[in-house]
Amino acid sequence: MNTEPAHTQTQHTSQARGFGATRWLLAIAVALAATVPAYAASEETTARPEFAVLIVSFLFLMGVTQAGIVFSAVTRLSGGQWARPYYRLAELSTMTFAPFAFVGFLLIYIFAKDELFYWLNPAPGEHLSAWLNSGWLLARNLFGLSLFYGISAMYVWNSLQPDLEETKSGTLDQHAVQNKLLFLSPFVLAAFVICNTFLAWDFAMMLVPHWHSTVFPIHYWFGNVYAGTAALLVIPVVLGRFSTQKSLFGVYQIRSLSMVISGFMLLWLYFLWAQFFVMWFGNLPRETDTLFRQMYGHYGPFYWTMIAGCFFVPFISLVFAIINRSLLAMCVLALGINLAIWINKYLMVIPVFSPDDRLLDHLLDLGLSIGLLLSFIVALVLVARRFPLYCYWEINLKPDTDAAVDGVADTGALHS
């Protein structure tokens, strides 16, 4: 007699179905990585750093995937039981990108730092602070990445334990695990803020000479969380192609997630406006030059497409129930939001180096960006086949009756 849990059995039966599709994705990723160098011989017409568009795509994917575990931490702290089916998918997406994050940053540091960061090559006699040097650039970003992914690994490992113990017929106090996750959640959020503040400073704000802003990192955080939360609508659809496990996402989850997306949309817009207002009202020459270069001229269509994709289209669409309760419509909207946030990252980096950059001139970067995305999808599929797709123990967890009784007794003692 087979005593394995039902979700473990379905996970085993899904492997044969997903293996062929995984091989196809892997083959496409390898083919792109192997063939796109053919475009490297094309003439460069801009002065931006080599592989700058690929760097933009790397920063975008890292931000989107890091937002997964942030979503889990926030909804756990707020007691959002509707979000429990999303927990495992969000957490696995974060940890799957961890190797890409470290390798990608080190490659940028080794091969592109001198072109990307002007302050690493100061003019003779120019004095720069100790913060602006190669050693500190490496140290602070490695510290931020290690802090974030280290705490995230502890968080995800604790989340996995009850489901893994169930497959071994073990026993584990699930309420104790839940309390531990609640304890770790604020540390996850703090690590995310620290890591992304360093990234926002170094890879966007400090590319513009002498630009200082306390608002910009916050705008950067919420851009990542906004896109990452929207991506949670698409990830189950992608992984569902490689699994026979029964989907736990219904209209209630889709509708609830659409409301969270609306909240992050407004926060993103607020901090974008706060940043714009300071630049425009203060008429600061360095900042307004960068801002107007994005809004008008060659980059104007990119900027207003980004504004439409991040705010106007979602704001209008999410009003209608026919959209915010439809998985297909929400997936299309989520892809549009992610494209708009990618453009947002593109405008943070590229216009600083080139007044008239053209994407079609950089097919190598675009091809490698697609290869990076497909490689991440392949890795996520492989990880999802190794672990349960859903946090079953938490979905089925009942309230701690002992704690509830103790709480009632304490309340009665206070009133007496």
Secondary structure as UniProt FT lines:
FT   HELIX           6..35
FT   HELIX           36..41
FT   TURN            50..51
FT   HELIX           52..78
FT   HELIX           81..83
FT   HELIX           84..96
FT   HELIX           98..111
FT   HELIX           113..116
FT   HELIX           118..120
FT   TURN            124..125
FT   TURN            130..131
FT   HELIX           134..167
FT   TURN            168..169
FT   HELIX           174..203
FT   HELIX           205..207
FT   TURN            209..210
FT   HELIX           216..231
FT   TURN            232..234
FT   HELIX           235..240
FT   TURN            241..242
FT   HELIX           251..282
FT   HELIX           285..295
FT   HELIX           297..299
FT   HELIX           300..307
FT   HELIX           308..312
FT   HELIX           313..317
FT   TURN            318..319
FT   HELIX           321..324
FT   HELIX           327..353
FT   TURN            355..356
FT   HELIX           359..361
FT   HELIX           363..386
FT   HELIX           392..395
FT   HELIX           401..415
//
